[in-house]
Amino acid sequence: MKRINNSNFELLKDVIKELEFNYNPDSCQNTEKLSEFWVETIGEKIVNFAKFYDFSDDNILTIVCSDSYVSNELYLEKDKLLEKMNKKAQETGIKIEDIKFDYKKWKEKQHE
């Protein structure tokens, strides 16, 4: 294959060298702990319909729900859930600022 003379292509190996990989083992441990705390807080029956999804850098916990009904019901109890989760997370030094309930990402979570 001929190389195009007027191209500005970079070699893949040069691009990869510039990438920064920010692996933070503490972040992974926090994610596992928050997932466990969510199961303890919500209970085994409801966890089948509302699962831990993500904990963002701005301390927002995202829970995926099986449908909008579950999402709305949990949203109505958000303050209580946030308080319970923060009590458990406080032991590990994690502060949860908010909880987001998202039913649109449910299928995505099921394929993990």
TORKOL-4160 file (C-alpha; in steps of 0.2 Angstrom, whole numbers, padded with zeros to 4 digits, m for minus):
112
<pt num="1" X="0000" Y="0000" Z="0000"/>
<pt num="2" X="0007" Y="0017" Z="m0005"/>
<pt num="3" X="0009" Y="0030" Z="0009"/>
<pt num="4" X="0000" Y="0046" Z="0005"/>
<pt num="5" X="0013" Y="0060" Z="0004"/>
<pt num="6" X="0001" Y="0074" Z="0010"/>
<pt num="7" X="m0004" Y="0065" Z="0026"/>
<pt num="8" X="m0002" Y="0070" Z="0044"/>
<pt num="9" X="m0004" Y="0052" Z="0051"/>
<pt num="10" X="0005" Y="0048" Z="0067"/>
<pt num="11" X="0010" Y="0031" Z="0071"/>
<pt num="12" X="0000" Y="0022" Z="0084"/>
<pt num="13" X="0015" Y="0018" Z="0095"/>
<pt num="14" X="0018" Y="0036" Z="0096"/>
<pt num="15" X="0000" Y="0040" Z="0101"/>
<pt num="16" X="0000" Y="0027" Z="0115"/>
<pt num="17" X="0016" Y="0033" Z="0123"/>
<pt num="18" X="0007" Y="0050" Z="0126"/>
<pt num="19" X="m0008" Y="0042" Z="0134"/>
<pt num="20" X="m0009" Y="0043" Z="0153"/>
<pt num="21" X="m0016" Y="0028" Z="0163"/>
<pt num="22" X="m0023" Y="0033" Z="0179"/>
<pt num="23" X="m0026" Y="0017" Z="0189"/>
<pt num="24" X="m0031" Y="0021" Z="0207"/>
<pt num="25" X="m0032" Y="0005" Z="0218"/>
<pt num="26" X="m0041" Y="0015" Z="0231"/>
<pt num="27" X="m0054" Y="0020" Z="0219"/>
<pt num="28" X="m0058" Y="0002" Z="0215"/>
<pt num="29" X="m0059" Y="m0003" Z="0233"/>
<pt num="30" X="m0071" Y="0012" Z="0236"/>
<pt num="31" X="m0082" Y="0006" Z="0222"/>
<pt num="32" X="m0082" Y="m0012" Z="0229"/>
<pt num="33" X="m0086" Y="m0005" Z="0246"/>
<pt num="34" X="m0100" Y="0006" Z="0240"/>
<pt num="35" X="m0108" Y="m0008" Z="0230"/>
<pt num="36" X="m0108" Y="m0019" Z="0246"/>
<pt num="37" X="m0115" Y="m0004" Z="0256"/>
<pt num="38" X="m0129" Y="m0002" Z="0243"/>
<pt num="39" X="m0134" Y="m0020" Z="0245"/>
<pt num="40" X="m0134" Y="m0019" Z="0264"/>
<pt num="41" X="m0144" Y="m0003" Z="0263"/>
<pt num="42" X="m0157" Y="m0008" Z="0251"/>
<pt num="43" X="m0159" Y="m0026" Z="0254"/>
<pt num="44" X="m0157" Y="m0042" Z="0244"/>
<pt num="45" X="m0175" Y="m0041" Z="0237"/>
<pt num="46" X="m0174" Y="m0024" Z="0230"/>
<pt num="47" X="m0156" Y="m0025" Z="0224"/>
<pt num="48" X="m0163" Y="m0036" Z="0210"/>
<pt num="49" X="m0171" Y="m0020" Z="0203"/>
<pt num="50" X="m0159" Y="m0007" Z="0208"/>
<pt num="51" X="m0140" Y="m0010" Z="0207"/>
<pt num="52" X="m0124" Y="0000" Z="0210"/>
<pt num="53" X="m0117" Y="0007" Z="0194"/>
<pt num="54" X="m0104" Y="0021" Z="0197"/>
<pt num="55" X="m0097" Y="0033" Z="0209"/>
<pt num="56" X="m0091" Y="0048" Z="0200"/>
<pt num="57" X="m0076" Y="0060" Z="0204"/>
<pt num="58" X="m0088" Y="0073" Z="0211"/>
<pt num="59" X="m0095" Y="0060" Z="0224"/>
<pt num="60" X="m0111" Y="0056" Z="0215"/>
<pt num="61" X="m0117" Y="0038" Z="0217"/>
<pt num="62" X="m0127" Y="0032" Z="0202"/>
<pt num="63" X="m0139" Y="0018" Z="0204"/>
<pt num="64" X="m0147" Y="0009" Z="0189"/>
<pt num="65" X="m0165" Y="0004" Z="0190"/>
<pt num="66" X="m0175" Y="m0009" Z="0181"/>
<pt num="67" X="m0188" Y="0003" Z="0176"/>
<pt num="68" X="m0194" Y="0021" Z="0179"/>
<pt num="69" X="m0206" Y="0015" Z="0192"/>
<pt num="70" X="m0192" Y="0008" Z="0203"/>
<pt num="71" X="m0182" Y="0024" Z="0199"/>
<pt num="72" X="m0196" Y="0035" Z="0205"/>
<pt num="73" X="m0199" Y="0025" Z="0221"/>
<pt num="74" X="m0181" Y="0026" Z="0226"/>
<pt num="75" X="m0180" Y="0044" Z="0221"/>
<pt num="76" X="m0194" Y="0048" Z="0234"/>
<pt num="77" X="m0183" Y="0039" Z="0247"/>
<pt num="78" X="m0167" Y="0047" Z="0241"/>
<pt num="79" X="m0164" Y="0058" Z="0257"/>
<pt num="80" X="m0166" Y="0043" Z="0268"/>
<pt num="81" X="m0155" Y="0032" Z="0257"/>
<pt num="82" X="m0142" Y="0045" Z="0256"/>
<pt num="83" X="m0141" Y="0047" Z="0275"/>
<pt num="84" X="m0139" Y="0028" Z="0277"/>
<pt num="85" X="m0126" Y="0026" Z="0264"/>
<pt num="86" X="m0116" Y="0040" Z="0271"/>
<pt num="87" X="m0116" Y="0033" Z="0288"/>
<pt num="88" X="m0109" Y="0017" Z="0281"/>
<pt num="89" X="m0097" Y="0026" Z="0269"/>
<pt num="90" X="m0091" Y="0037" Z="0283"/>
<pt num="91" X="m0081" Y="0023" Z="0291"/>
<pt num="92" X="m0071" Y="0022" Z="0275"/>
<pt num="93" X="m0068" Y="0040" Z="0273"/>
<pt num="94" X="m0080" Y="0042" Z="0258"/>
<pt num="95" X="m0093" Y="0056" Z="0257"/>
<pt num="96" X="m0107" Y="0054" Z="0245"/>
<pt num="97" X="m0114" Y="0071" Z="0239"/>
<pt num="98" X="m0129" Y="0064" Z="0230"/>
<pt num="99" X="m0138" Y="0049" Z="0223"/>
<pt num="100" X="m0144" Y="0048" Z="0205"/>
<pt num="101" X="m0156" Y="0035" Z="0199"/>
<pt num="102" X="m0155" Y="0030" Z="0181"/>
<pt num="103" X="m0167" Y="0017" Z="0172"/>
<pt num="104" X="m0160" Y="0020" Z="0155"/>
<pt num="105" X="m0143" Y="0011" Z="0159"/>
<pt num="106" X="m0151" Y="m0004" Z="0166"/>
<pt num="107" X="m0148" Y="m0015" Z="0150"/>
<pt num="108" X="m0130" Y="m0009" Z="0149"/>
<pt num="109" X="m0128" Y="m0015" Z="0167"/>
<pt num="110" X="m0136" Y="m0032" Z="0163"/>
<pt num="111" X="m0122" Y="m0036" Z="0150"/>
<pt num="112" X="m0108" Y="m0034" Z="0162"/>
